[in-house]
Amino acid sequence: MLNQNPLRAALWMSCAVLAFSFMAVAARELLRHMGAFEILFLRTLVTMLLVGAAVARAGTATLRTRLFRFHLARALMHLGGQYCWIYAIGALTLATVFAIEFTMPVWVALLATAFLGERMNRGRVVMLVLGLTGIAIIVRPDLGGLHPAALVMVLGSMFYAGNMVMTKRISMTDSPLAVLFWMSLTQLPLTFATALPQWVTPKPVDLFWAAVIGSGSFVAHYSMTRAMKLGDATLVVPIDFLRLPLIAVVGAVFYREPLQAATFAGAAVIFAGTYYSLSREARRA
C-alpha cells in the first residue's frame, strides 16, 4: 500500500481534472462531424491501444479474473454513462454537464447501501438531501429551465455510480489494468456495431480529437486512482470540483457559453453535502 502524500495526491488529481476537461472539449469538437457511438468507438479504440501497450509491459498475468460477469456489468454501465455524457455535452453548457456529474457520490451512496450492505448514516443522508437540492437548483424545473438533456445527464451520473460500485467490488481481487482491459474489450465491438449505421469517415482533425479523448480517458482514470491511493478523499474531492470553474471558463471563452449563477450555486450545494459526508466518515475512521 502506498504511503499518504497529500502533495502528490493533489498533483495527480490536478492531472485528472485537466484530462476530464480536455475530454469534454474533444467530445464537443467531434460532435460537429459524427455521432455519439462513433465517438465512443474511437475513444475505446485509443484506450484499448494504450491498455494493450501497458499489458505488453506488465504481462498478461495481470489480466486474470474470476469476476468476468462483474466486468461485463461494469463495462455496460460505464458505456451508458459515457453515452449520456456525450449526448449532454452536445445539448447543454459544459459547466452544466460537469455540475450534474458531481451528483455521482449521492447515487454511489444509495447503490452501496442497496447492494454492498453499507449503512445509510447521517452524513450520507445529508449528502443525499443536498445533492437532490443541488440538482433542482441547476435544472430549475419550476422556472421552465428544465432541458431533457439535463435528465439524461442525471441518468448518466447514475450509470457512473453503478460503475463505481462495481469497480469497488472488482478492485478487491483484480488489478486496475484488468479493469481497463476488460472494459475496453467489451465496449469495442458494441460501439463499433452501433456506430456503423451512421458512420462518418473521420477527418484528420477528428483523429486528433479522438486521440485526445481516448488518451484523456486513460490518463484521467489512472491519475484519479493514484490520487485516491496517495491522499484522503477529503483532499481529492475538493480538487475534483475545480473542474467546474475551469470548464466554465473554457465554455465561455471558446464556445460563448453564459456563466449561469444557478449552475455554480447548485454545484456548491452538492459539494457541501459531499464534503460533509466525507469529512464525517474520515473522522469516524
URHUTA-V497779 format. One record per backbone hydrogen bond with DSSP energy under -1.0 kcal/mol. NH is the residue of the N-H (numbers start at 1). CO is the residue of the C=O. Records with the same first field share a line. If there is no record, write none. Layout:
NH=CO + CO
//
This chain:
5=230
9=5
10=6
11=7
12=8
13=9
14=10
15=11
16=12
17=13
18=14
19=15
20=16
21=17
22=18
23=19
24=20
25=21
26=22
27=23
28=24
29=25
30=26
31=27
32=29
33=30
34=30
39=35
40=36
41=37
42=38
43=39
44=40
45=41
46=42
47=43
48=44
49=45
50=46
51=47
52=48
53=49
54=50
55=51
56=52
57=53
58=54
59=55
62=59
63=60
64=61
71=67
72=68
73=69
74=70
75=71
76=72
77=73
78=74
79=75
80=76
81=77
82=78
83=79
84=80
85=81
86=82
87=83
88=84
89=85
90=86
91=88
92=88
97=93
98=94
99=95
100=96
101=97
102=98
103=100
104=101
106=103
107=103
108=104
109=105
110=106
111=107
112=108
113=109
114=110
115=111
116=112
118=112
121=119
125=121
126=122
127=123
128=124
129=125
130=126
131=127
132=128
133=129
134=130
135=131
136=132
137=133
138=134
139=135
140=136
143=140
145=140
150=147
152=148
153=149
154=150
155=151
156=152
157=153
158=154
159=155
160=156
161=157
162=158
163=159
164=160
165=161
166=162
167=163
168=164
169=165
170=166
171=167
173=170
174=170
179=175
180=176
181=177
182=178
183=179
184=180
185=181
186=182
187=183
188=184
191=187
192=188
193=189
194=190
195=191
196=192
198=195
199=196
207=203
208=204
209=205
210=206
211=207
212=208
213=209
214=210
215=211
216=212
217=213
218=214
219=215
220=216
221=217
222=218
223=219
224=220
225=221
226=222
227=223
228=224
229=225
230=226
231=227
235=232
236=232
237=233
239=235
240=236
241=237
242=239
243=240
244=241
246=242
247=243
248=244
249=245
250=246
251=247
252=248
253=249
254=250
255=251
257=251
264=260
265=261
266=262
267=263
268=264
269=265
270=266
271=267
272=268
273=269
274=270
275=271
276=272
277=273
278=274
279=275
280=276
281=277
282=278
283=279
284=280
285=281
//
